[in-house]
Structures are given as structure tokens and as C-alpha cells.
Amino acid sequence: MPELQQRDPEGAVSASTDGDRAGAPSAFHGDAAEGLDWKAAERLPEFRELVSKRRSFVIPVLGFSLLWYFAFITLAAFAPDFLGKTLTGDVTVGFGLALTQFAMVWGLTWLYLRKARRDFDPLTARAAQRALEMTRGGDGRAPTGRFTREEETVRTEEVTRR
């Protein structure tokens, strides 16, 4: 995995792998992330809802932007006469359509940021809170030993039955 450099408050650089805490919500950074079971966090319903909602937004937007881009490229390849027509003054249809690529990117970026602020950020906060609660055993304390409380209870009951 690629290594990312992080600076601590004193300015020293430390390396972490991509699968470590890089890209995690801010609630997961620092002491709160110590001992966090990332695989279990991925199985949380809050996290799955977040991934599902992001995917249901990003994939159609990606499809639209690729369609828009390749339609422009296709026109450039197969309809150069059309793209060479003058709209006004020295501005051609091709130049106007090329500018719409920038407008599309800015518009989709604005739309994503708006969606993230309204929908994704609250889901991220809930998923982060739930993951931290799960890591701490539900009562705010970090679990001690090798297993979570539920696993310890199940294992104790299994041993008692034998």
C-alpha cells in the first residue's frame, strides 16, 4: 500500500499506510481511532447506508459526465463542419461546447458538495459515532483483552455448557 506522510503537532513526520487512518472521517483521527476495528465498522448498517447513498449519487453523475465528454469527442471526430460553424463573432459551436465541459464540472462539483453537506456528512458522523461506540464496548470504555464483551459472553456460555 502507498505510504502517506502525516505530521504530528510538533512537526515530526510519521508514515501510515493507505489502509490505516488515511481518508477516515475526522471523528476517527487521534486517540479515538486507536483500537478501532475497521472491518467491523464496514459492516455497520450506518456505514453501509453511507456507501450505498454515495454510490447511488456518484455513479449516475459519473455516467453523465463521461457521456457528455465522449459526445463532444465524437462530434469533434465525426462532425468537424458542425463544430466549425460560427455562433457569434469568432466563437464557434466547438468552442462553445468545449466551454460547457467546464460548466458541467463546476456544476457537478457544486451539486456533490451540496449533497455531501446535506446527506453524506450526517451519515458519516453517525457511522463514525457508532463505530467508536462499538469499539468502546457501548459504555464509553475501551474493551480490554482480546474479544469484545459480546464475544466474551458467548465464549463463556459455550465453555459453561461443556
C-alpha positions as CSV (number, residue, x, y, z in Angstrom):
1,M,0.0,0.0,0.0
2,P,1.2,3.5,-0.6
3,E,2.6,5.4,2.4
4,L,1.2,8.7,3.4
5,Q,3.1,11.1,5.5
6,Q,1.4,12.8,8.4
7,R,2.8,15.5,10.8
8,D,2.2,15.5,14.5
9,P,1.7,18.7,16.4
10,E,5.4,19.1,17.0
11,G,6.0,18.9,13.2
12,A,7.6,15.4,13.1
13,V,6.6,13.3,10.1
14,S,5.3,9.8,10.5
15,A,4.2,7.4,7.8
16,S,0.9,5.5,7.7
17,T,-0.4,3.1,5.1
18,D,-3.4,3.8,2.9
19,G,-5.5,1.3,4.9
20,D,-4.6,2.9,8.2
21,R,-6.4,6.1,9.1
22,A,-5.9,8.0,5.9
23,G,-9.1,9.4,4.5
24,A,-11.1,8.5,7.6
25,P,-13.6,10.9,8.9
26,S,-12.2,13.4,11.4
27,A,-14.0,11.6,14.2
28,F,-11.7,8.6,13.6
29,H,-8.4,10.5,14.0
30,G,-6.2,10.7,17.1
31,D,-6.8,8.6,20.2
32,A,-10.4,7.9,19.2
33,A,-9.2,5.7,16.4
34,E,-6.8,3.6,18.5
35,G,-8.1,0.0,18.5
36,L,-10.9,0.7,16.1
37,D,-12.0,-2.5,14.3
38,W,-12.2,-1.2,10.7
39,K,-13.6,-4.4,9.3
40,A,-16.4,-4.4,11.8
41,A,-17.1,-0.7,11.1
42,E,-17.5,-1.5,7.5
43,R,-20.3,-4.0,8.4
44,L,-22.3,-1.4,10.4
45,P,-25.7,-0.5,8.8
46,E,-24.9,3.2,9.1
47,F,-21.7,2.7,7.1
48,R,-23.4,0.5,4.5
49,E,-26.1,3.2,4.1
50,L,-23.5,5.8,3.6
51,V,-21.7,3.8,0.9
52,S,-25.0,3.0,-0.8
53,K,-26.2,6.6,-0.9
54,R,-22.8,7.9,-2.1
55,R,-22.7,5.2,-4.8
56,S,-26.3,5.9,-5.9
57,F,-25.3,9.5,-6.4
58,V,-21.8,9.2,-7.8
59,I,-22.3,6.5,-10.4
60,P,-25.1,8.4,-12.3
61,V,-23.1,11.6,-12.2
62,L,-20.0,9.8,-13.5
63,G,-22.1,8.3,-16.3
64,F,-23.5,11.7,-17.2
65,S,-20.1,13.4,-17.3
66,L,-18.5,10.6,-19.3
67,L,-21.4,10.7,-21.8
68,W,-21.1,14.5,-22.1
69,Y,-17.3,14.3,-22.6
70,F,-17.4,11.4,-25.2
71,A,-20.3,13.1,-27.1
72,F,-18.1,16.1,-27.5
73,I,-15.1,14.0,-28.6
74,T,-17.4,12.1,-31.0
75,L,-18.7,15.3,-32.5
76,A,-15.1,16.5,-32.9
77,A,-14.2,13.3,-34.8
78,F,-17.3,12.9,-37.0
79,A,-18.8,16.4,-37.3
80,P,-16.0,18.9,-37.6
81,D,-18.0,21.0,-40.0
82,F,-20.8,21.4,-37.4
83,L,-18.3,22.3,-34.7
84,G,-16.7,24.8,-37.0
85,K,-19.9,26.8,-37.5
86,T,-19.8,30.3,-36.1
87,L,-22.1,31.1,-33.1
88,T,-21.2,34.8,-32.8
89,G,-18.1,36.7,-33.9
90,D,-15.2,34.4,-33.7
91,V,-16.8,31.9,-31.3
92,T,-17.6,28.5,-32.9
93,V,-20.0,25.8,-31.8
94,G,-17.0,23.6,-30.9
95,F,-15.6,26.3,-28.6
96,G,-19.0,26.8,-27.0
97,L,-19.4,23.1,-26.4
98,A,-15.9,22.9,-25.0
99,L,-16.7,25.6,-22.5
100,T,-19.8,23.6,-21.4
101,Q,-17.3,20.9,-20.2
102,F,-16.0,23.3,-17.7
103,A,-19.5,24.4,-16.7
104,M,-20.5,20.8,-16.3
105,V,-17.6,20.0,-14.0
106,W,-18.2,23.1,-11.8
107,G,-21.9,22.4,-11.7
108,L,-21.5,18.7,-10.8
109,T,-18.9,19.7,-8.1
110,W,-21.3,22.1,-6.6
111,L,-24.1,19.5,-6.7
112,Y,-21.8,16.9,-5.0
113,L,-20.7,19.4,-2.2
114,R,-24.4,20.3,-1.6
115,K,-25.4,16.6,-1.4
116,A,-22.4,15.8,0.8
117,R,-23.3,18.6,3.2
118,R,-26.9,17.7,3.4
119,D,-26.8,13.9,3.3
120,F,-23.3,12.3,3.4
121,D,-21.8,14.3,6.3
122,P,-24.6,13.5,8.8
123,L,-24.4,9.8,7.7
124,T,-20.6,9.9,8.1
125,A,-20.9,11.4,11.6
126,R,-23.5,8.7,12.6
127,A,-21.3,5.9,11.2
128,A,-18.2,7.3,13.0
129,Q,-20.1,7.6,16.3
130,R,-21.5,4.1,16.0
131,A,-18.0,2.6,15.2
132,L,-16.5,4.4,18.1
133,E,-19.3,3.2,20.4
134,M,-18.8,-0.4,19.1
135,T,-15.0,-0.2,19.7
136,R,-15.5,1.1,23.3
137,G,-18.0,-1.6,24.1
138,G,-21.1,0.6,24.2
139,D,-20.3,2.1,27.6
140,G,-17.6,4.5,26.6
141,R,-14.7,2.4,27.8
142,A,-12.2,0.7,25.5
143,P,-12.5,-3.1,25.5
144,T,-9.9,-5.0,27.5
145,G,-8.5,-8.2,26.3
146,R,-8.8,-10.0,23.1
147,F,-12.6,-10.1,22.5
148,T,-15.4,-7.7,22.7
149,R,-17.9,-8.1,25.5
150,E,-20.4,-9.9,23.3
151,E,-17.8,-12.4,22.1
152,E,-16.6,-12.9,25.7
153,T,-20.2,-13.6,26.9
154,V,-20.7,-16.1,24.1
155,R,-17.4,-17.9,24.7
156,T,-18.1,-18.0,28.4
157,E,-21.5,-19.6,27.8
158,E,-20.0,-22.1,25.4
159,V,-17.4,-23.2,27.9
160,T,-20.1,-23.4,30.7
161,R,-22.3,-25.7,28.6
162,R,-19.4,-28.1,28.0
